[in-house]
Amino acid sequence: MNKIINVLDNSKININSQTKQEISVIDFCKSNITKKINCNIEKGHELKINFFISAKNANKEYVVSFDNKENTKFSCNIYCFCIKNSTINIKLSNSVGIIANNVECKQLIKGIIFDNNSTIDVEPIIIANNNTIHASHEVDIGNIDYNQLFYLLSRGVEKKEATNMLILSALNSCEIDNEIFKKLENIL
Protein backbone atom coordinates (compact mmCIF):
# COMPACT_ATOMS: atom_id res chain seq x y z
CA MET A 1 0.00 0.00 0.00
CA ASN A 2 1.23 3.48 -0.86
CA LYS A 3 1.53 5.88 2.08
CA ILE A 4 0.93 9.53 1.14
CA ILE A 5 2.55 12.44 2.99
CA ASN A 6 1.31 15.94 2.16
CA VAL A 7 3.83 18.68 2.96
CA LEU A 8 1.95 21.67 4.32
CA ASP A 9 4.76 23.52 6.11
CA ASN A 10 8.25 23.05 7.55
CA SER A 11 7.12 20.31 9.94
CA LYS A 12 9.30 17.22 10.30
CA ILE A 13 8.87 14.18 8.06
CA ASN A 14 9.65 10.81 9.65
CA ILE A 15 10.28 7.81 7.45
CA ASN A 16 10.77 4.47 9.15
CA SER A 17 11.84 1.48 7.11
CA GLN A 18 9.36 -1.39 6.95
CA THR A 19 9.67 -4.76 5.25
CA LYS A 20 8.23 -3.51 1.97
CA GLN A 21 6.97 0.03 1.68
CA GLU A 22 6.07 2.68 -0.90
CA ILE A 23 5.77 6.34 0.12
CA SER A 24 4.75 9.43 -1.86
CA VAL A 25 5.67 12.87 -0.54
CA ILE A 26 3.65 15.68 -2.15
CA ASP A 27 4.83 19.28 -1.74
CA PHE A 28 2.72 21.67 -3.79
CA CYS A 29 2.39 24.24 -0.99
CA LYS A 30 3.10 27.84 -1.93
CA SER A 31 5.48 28.77 0.91
CA ASN A 32 9.23 28.40 1.30
CA ILE A 33 10.14 24.93 2.55
CA THR A 34 13.33 23.45 4.02
CA LYS A 35 13.25 19.71 4.73
CA LYS A 36 15.88 17.36 6.10
CA ILE A 37 14.91 13.71 5.88
CA ASN A 38 17.00 10.81 7.19
CA CYS A 39 16.11 7.14 6.98
CA ASN A 40 17.86 3.88 7.82
CA ILE A 41 16.77 1.06 5.55
CA GLU A 42 17.05 -2.02 7.73
CA LYS A 43 18.37 -5.43 6.67
CA GLY A 44 16.03 -7.20 4.25
CA HIS A 45 13.76 -4.17 3.74
CA GLU A 46 12.56 -2.60 0.51
CA LEU A 47 11.65 1.10 0.15
CA LYS A 48 10.36 3.06 -2.82
CA ILE A 49 9.82 6.76 -2.25
CA ASN A 50 8.45 9.34 -4.70
CA PHE A 51 8.69 13.09 -4.17
CA PHE A 52 6.50 15.53 -6.10
CA ILE A 53 7.76 19.07 -5.49
CA SER A 54 6.39 22.26 -7.00
CA ALA A 55 7.73 25.75 -6.31
CA LYS A 56 5.79 28.81 -7.43
CA ASN A 57 7.20 32.13 -6.19
CA ALA A 58 8.98 30.09 -3.51
CA ASN A 59 12.25 28.46 -2.55
CA LYS A 60 12.36 24.78 -1.63
CA GLU A 61 15.31 22.90 -0.21
CA TYR A 62 15.39 19.17 0.43
CA VAL A 63 18.30 17.29 1.99
CA VAL A 64 17.41 13.61 1.84
CA SER A 65 19.74 10.91 3.25
CA PHE A 66 19.31 7.14 3.25
CA ASP A 67 21.56 4.55 4.86
CA ASN A 68 21.22 1.10 3.29
CA LYS A 69 21.87 -2.03 5.35
CA GLU A 70 22.50 -5.52 3.96
CA ASN A 71 19.98 -7.14 1.53
CA THR A 72 18.02 -3.93 0.84
CA LYS A 73 16.32 -2.44 -2.18
CA PHE A 74 15.89 1.29 -2.44
CA SER A 75 14.37 3.48 -5.14
CA CYS A 76 13.90 7.25 -4.92
CA ASN A 77 12.16 9.25 -7.65
CA ILE A 78 11.97 13.04 -7.36
CA TYR A 79 9.80 15.08 -9.75
CA CYS A 80 10.24 18.88 -9.58
CA PHE A 81 8.24 21.69 -11.18
CA CYS A 82 9.70 25.20 -10.84
CA ILE A 83 7.42 28.14 -11.74
CA LYS A 84 7.74 31.97 -11.47
CA ASN A 85 11.00 33.11 -9.86
CA SER A 86 11.48 29.94 -7.84
CA THR A 87 14.34 27.72 -6.76
CA ILE A 88 14.39 24.05 -5.88
CA ASN A 89 17.56 22.58 -4.34
CA ILE A 90 17.80 18.82 -3.86
CA LYS A 91 20.62 16.91 -2.19
CA LEU A 92 19.90 13.18 -2.32
CA SER A 93 22.42 10.79 -0.80
CA ASN A 94 22.58 7.05 -0.25
CA SER A 95 25.21 5.42 1.89
CA VAL A 96 26.06 1.72 1.72
CA GLY A 97 28.36 0.30 4.40
CA ILE A 98 31.40 -1.87 3.81
CA ILE A 99 29.64 -5.03 5.03
CA ALA A 100 26.28 -4.29 3.36
CA ASN A 101 26.08 -6.89 0.58
CA ASN A 102 23.24 -7.47 -1.89
CA VAL A 103 22.08 -3.83 -1.99
CA GLU A 104 20.13 -2.27 -4.84
CA CYS A 105 19.98 1.53 -4.96
CA LYS A 106 18.32 3.70 -7.65
CA GLN A 107 17.96 7.47 -7.80
CA LEU A 108 15.94 9.38 -10.41
CA ILE A 109 15.45 13.15 -10.43
CA LYS A 110 13.37 14.86 -13.12
CA GLY A 111 12.58 18.55 -13.25
CA ILE A 112 10.78 21.02 -15.47
CA ILE A 113 11.56 24.74 -15.33
CA PHE A 114 8.72 27.00 -16.49
CA ASP A 115 10.49 30.37 -16.78
CA ASN A 116 13.94 31.94 -17.18
CA ASN A 117 14.02 33.21 -13.57
CA SER A 118 13.70 29.79 -11.93
CA THR A 119 16.31 27.14 -11.20
CA ILE A 120 16.52 23.53 -10.12
CA ASP A 121 19.84 22.44 -8.59
CA VAL A 122 20.39 18.80 -7.72
CA GLU A 123 23.17 16.76 -6.18
CA PRO A 124 22.68 12.99 -6.38
CA ILE A 125 25.23 11.12 -4.24
CA ILE A 126 25.78 7.40 -3.81
CA ILE A 127 28.50 6.45 -1.33
CA ALA A 128 29.36 2.82 -1.99
CA ASN A 129 31.88 1.36 0.44
CA ASN A 130 31.99 -2.01 -1.31
CA ASN A 131 31.76 -3.26 -4.89
CA THR A 132 28.86 -5.70 -4.48
CA ILE A 133 26.02 -3.19 -4.81
CA HIS A 134 23.89 -2.36 -7.84
CA ALA A 135 23.54 1.40 -7.97
CA SER A 136 22.38 3.98 -10.50
CA HIS A 137 21.33 7.58 -10.62
CA GLU A 138 19.76 9.71 -13.34
CA VAL A 139 19.07 13.43 -13.52
CA ASP A 140 16.95 15.07 -16.22
CA ILE A 141 16.31 18.82 -15.78
CA GLY A 142 15.06 21.09 -18.55
CA ASN A 143 12.80 23.90 -19.61
CA ILE A 144 9.17 23.52 -20.50
CA ASP A 145 8.62 22.76 -24.16
CA TYR A 146 7.63 26.22 -25.36
CA ASN A 147 6.29 24.78 -28.63
CA GLN A 148 3.75 22.72 -26.67
CA LEU A 149 2.82 25.75 -24.53
CA PHE A 150 2.47 27.96 -27.63
CA TYR A 151 0.30 25.32 -29.31
CA LEU A 152 -2.09 25.17 -26.33
CA LEU A 153 -2.22 28.98 -26.06
CA SER A 154 -2.93 29.29 -29.80
CA ARG A 155 -5.91 26.96 -29.30
CA GLY A 156 -7.42 29.32 -26.73
CA VAL A 157 -6.28 27.55 -23.57
CA GLU A 158 -5.48 29.98 -20.73
CA LYS A 159 -1.80 30.05 -19.70
CA LYS A 160 -2.42 28.67 -16.17
CA GLU A 161 -4.52 25.81 -17.52
CA ALA A 162 -1.96 25.10 -20.28
CA THR A 163 0.84 24.99 -17.69
CA ASN A 164 -1.17 22.60 -15.50
CA MET A 165 -1.88 20.43 -18.53
CA LEU A 166 1.85 20.18 -19.27
CA ILE A 167 2.61 19.31 -15.62
CA LEU A 168 -0.04 16.58 -15.65
CA SER A 169 1.28 15.33 -18.98
CA ALA A 170 4.78 15.06 -17.50
CA LEU A 171 3.41 13.27 -14.43
CA ASN A 172 1.35 10.94 -16.59
CA SER A 173 4.57 9.73 -18.26
CA CYS A 174 5.98 8.79 -14.83
CA GLU A 175 5.31 5.44 -13.24
CA ILE A 176 2.92 6.57 -10.49
CA ASP A 177 -0.28 4.91 -9.44
CA ASN A 178 -3.69 6.36 -10.27
CA GLU A 179 -4.51 7.34 -6.67
CA ILE A 180 -1.43 9.61 -6.46
CA PHE A 181 -2.06 11.00 -9.95
CA LYS A 182 -5.63 11.96 -9.02
CA LYS A 183 -4.42 13.68 -5.81
CA LEU A 184 -1.85 15.67 -7.79
CA GLU A 185 -4.46 16.55 -10.40
CA ASN A 186 -6.78 17.88 -7.65
CA ILE A 187 -3.97 19.99 -6.16
CA LEU A 188 -3.38 21.75 -9.46
Secondary structure, 3 states (H helix, E strand, C coil): CEEEEECCCCCCCCCCCCCEEEEEEEECCCCCEEEEEEEEECCCCEEEEEEEEEEECCEEEEEEEEEECCCCEEEEEEEEEEECCCEEEEEEEEEECCCCCCCEEEEEEEEEECCCCCEEEEEEEEEECCCCCEEEEEEEEEECCHHHHHHHHHCCCCHHHHHHHHHHHHHHCCCCCHHHHHHHHHHC
